[in-house]
Amino acid sequence: MSTSIVFYDIPSTLPNCCWSPNLWKSRYALNFKGIPYTTVWLEYPEIEEKCKEIGASPTRNKPDGRPHYTLPMIHDLATGAVISDSAKIAAYLDATYPDKPMLMPAGTAGLHRAFEDAAHALISPIYPYGLPAAHKNLNPVSAEYFRRTREVAWGKTLEDLTPKGDEDAVEWKKLKDGFGKLDEWIRVNGPESPYFMGDTPCYADLWTAAYVMWIRLVLPGKWEEVKSWHEGRWAKLLKGLEEYETVL
């Protein structure tokens, strides 16, 4: 089967290189759809040039108004389309390859958009933990860029960003409670339900798994606790989606 899609990802020093939750969302999606693809690895300073080269649109503007280019990004060689942003990539894959398993079953695109907004707010305490830990696993050229841009965005050093002492206890509980709410949503289908839509995974599950994977990869000490949360829900989620972890 020939390669149809080029998937752009950011390398790290971790096994298989993959580390970013936003990139995992799209890698999971490609593997779930079963669409042939190959990965091209770009360090952070290379992203803007490559995006402009192949005609990708910026995903947002920088504080000074200049366009900001980010990954994930795919280049579909079959159609010529270049798509950035994990949610837009998922929508594109479903629209262009409807004969493959659907990430967002018919009529659920709006619900998925609402899910992303709500779920992201619930688990946002993950960032002060994940960002400093992720930085330690980047190659030097990306590590410098990552530190500089994140410290500007957060207004503090990566070292100061990580919660400590009483703040750690409060913020970690917020994160656990956030995942607890996601667990509640899944259990609406029944106490043994593995996924948001019952027995079949959808994009909401892949989205959630991407953040769980981030914890497992860059916060291995914390993962020992997280995998026992909510009756082992999150370890079971990764296990259930293990076949979609392939790095091509």
N, C-alpha and C positions, 0 to 999 in steps of 0.2 A: 504494500500500500504506500503510495507516494506521499510525501509531505505536502500538506495543504497550507499550513499556518506556521508563521514564524512568531514565536512568543519571546518577548524581551523581559529579562529578569535581572536582578541585581545579585552578584555573587557574594559569598562570604567564605570564611574559613571553616564553616561547619561541613560535615559530611553531606554530599549531594548539593552543597552550596545554598539551597533554598532556605529562607529564613523569615521573609517579610509576610505579615498576614494579608496585606493587600495583594501581594503576588500569589500567595497560596490560594486566595479566592479564585483567581483565574486559572491557575494550574489545576486545581480540583475540577473546575468547570470543564476545561478541555478534556481532561481524562474521563470525566463522567460522560461527556458527549461522545467520547471515542473517536475524536477527530485527530487525524495524524498531524503532528506538529514537531517542530524542532526548537530548541532553546538557544537564544543568543544572549550572552551575558554582557551587561554594560555596567561599568562602575558609575557612581553618581555623576562625576563631572562629564561623562560621555553622553548622558541621556538627552540633553537639550539638542545637541548637534544631530544625533541620530533621528530624533523626532522631526526636526525640521527637514532633514534629508529625505525622509520617506513620506512627508506630508501629514504628520499627525497634528491634530489640533491641541492647543494647550488645555489643560484640565481646569485651570483657574488662573487668576492674576496674582502676582506678588504684591506685597504691601505698597510698593512704589508704582504699581500699575502695569509693570511689564508682564508679558505672558509667562506662565510657569508650566513646564512640561514634566510629566511624571510617568512612572510605570505603575501598574502593568500596561503593556501595549501589545497588540497583535497586528500582524500584517498578513492578511488572507491572500495568498498567492493565486487562489482560484478566482477571486472576485476583484482583487486590487484594493479592497477596503483596508484602511488603517484605523484602528479603534483604540482609544485610551480610556482608562477608568474601568475598574472591575465590574461595576453594575452595568455599564454600557456594553462591555464585552459579553457578559452573560446574556443580555437582551439580544445582541447581534447574533450570537451563536444559536439561540433558539429560533430567531427569525430566518436565518440563512440555512440552518440545518434542522428543519422540523422533523425529518425522518429519524433523527437521533433522539435518545432519551431527553425529555424536556427538563431543563433546569427549573423553569417556572411554568407549571402546567397551565393550560388555557384558563384565562380569567383571574390569575393570581399575581399578575405583574404589579398591580397597584398595592396589593397586600404585601408583596415582597418589598416594595419601596417603603411602606409604612413600617414593616418589620426592621429594615436596616436602620431607619432613623431611631426607632424606639430601642432596639437592641444595642446600638452604638452608645446611646446615652447611658444605658444600664452598665455597660462594661468599660466605660471610659476611664475608670481608675486604673486600668491596666497600663496606661501609657507611662506614668512616672516609674513604673517598674521595668517595663519592656524596653523602652528607648535606651536607657543607659546600658542595659544588658546586651542589647543588640549591637550597640556601638563597639563593644569589646570583641565582636566576632567579624567585623568588617575588615577588608583589606585596607592598607594604609591610606591610599588615595581616596577611598570612599569614607573612611573613618574621619578624616579631616573635614570633609565636606559635611558629613552628618553632624559632627559636633558643632561646627560653626553655625549651620542653619537651624538646628534644633535649639541651641542655646539662645539664639536671637528670638525664636518663636516662643520659647517658654520663659525667657527673661531670667534664666539662672543657669549655672553650669550643670552638666549631666550628673556630676557627683552630688550636687545639692538637690537635684530633681528627685532622686530616690528617697521615698519616705523613710523616716527613721523614728525610733522611739515610739511615743504615744501616737504620733501621726501615722506611723506604719500600721499600728493596730487598727486605727480608724479606717484608713484607706483600704487595707486588705479586707476588712469586713465588708466595706462597700462593694468591693469587687466580688466577693463570695455571694453577697446578697443579690448582686446583679445577675450572676450566673444562676442563682436560685430562682429568679423570676423566669429566666429562659426555661429552666427545668419545669417550672409550673406550667408554662405554655405547652410544652411537649406532653405533659401528663394529662392535659385535657382530653387527649385521644385515648387515654387509659394508662394505668400505672406502669405497664410494661412496654408502652410505646417507645420505640427507639428514635423516632424522627418527628419533625414538626407536622408532617402530613400522614403520620401513622407508620406503616411498614416500609414505605418507599421514600428515599431521601430526595430532597429538593434543594434549590439554591440556598434557602435559609439554613439548612444543615451544613452545607459546604462553607458558607459565610462564617458560621459559628465555629466550625472545626478549624478554620484558618487561624482564629485567635487562640484556640486551645493548643494548636500546633505551635504557635509562637511561644506560649508558655513552656511547652515541653522542650523546645529547642534552646531557647536563650535563658530560661530560668529553671534549670533542671532541679535545683533544690526546692523551689516553690512547687514544681510539678509533683513532687512526692506527696504534697498535701492536696493539691488540686485534684489529682486523679481519684481521691477518695471522697470528694465532695458529692453530695446529692446521690448517694448510693452508687458511686462509681460512674455516674452518667457520662462524664467527659472522657474518661479512658475508654469507655464502651463506644462512644461516638467515633473516636479516632480509629478504634479497631474495626468498626463497621464500615468505615470509609477507606480502609487501608489500601484497597485495590486501586484507589484513585490518587495515590501518592506518587505514582511513577514520575521520574524525571527523564524527559526525552530531550 
